[in-house]
Amino acid sequence: MASERPDRGESAGPVDGVDDADSGRAAFVAALRVRRNATWGLAAGLVLALAAFVLFVLVPGSRRSPALYVGLAFVLAMSTAGLVAFLLTLGRAVRLSRRL
């Protein structure tokens, strides 16, 4: 019946709740391993921030206040995490583009 069919200009809608643009983006993100790269980046950032915190604040004889460096450690961890994730994703993108 005419009322049950979509018009010629309209699509039938997403299949299984996912449209083509979302599935393409999801496949692109999965191919670049963005989630894995973000996890590795966060781990590297936290390790670097913890090492810097221990080296500059918690060493015996240090007169620095640890409270002053908590914010700095957070910024260092997040910026390092972003940089590592970006570099890992960029490396993966280059390898995939060379293979194609």
C-alpha angles and dihedrals in degrees: 000000000000095000093055097050122077118243119258092257094050126075123227089249134248120331113235090350094297124101125205096261093053094047090049092051091046091051090048092050091046092049091052091047091228095165093052091046091050090051092051090046092052091049092050092047093050092048092050093046092048092048092049091047092051093044097049104028114022100044113115113266094026114139096192121117112243090213091067092057100047092083091044091051091051093051091046092049095048096044092048090047091052093047094048093046091049093049093047091048092046091051091050091048091052092049092049093047092051091050091052 
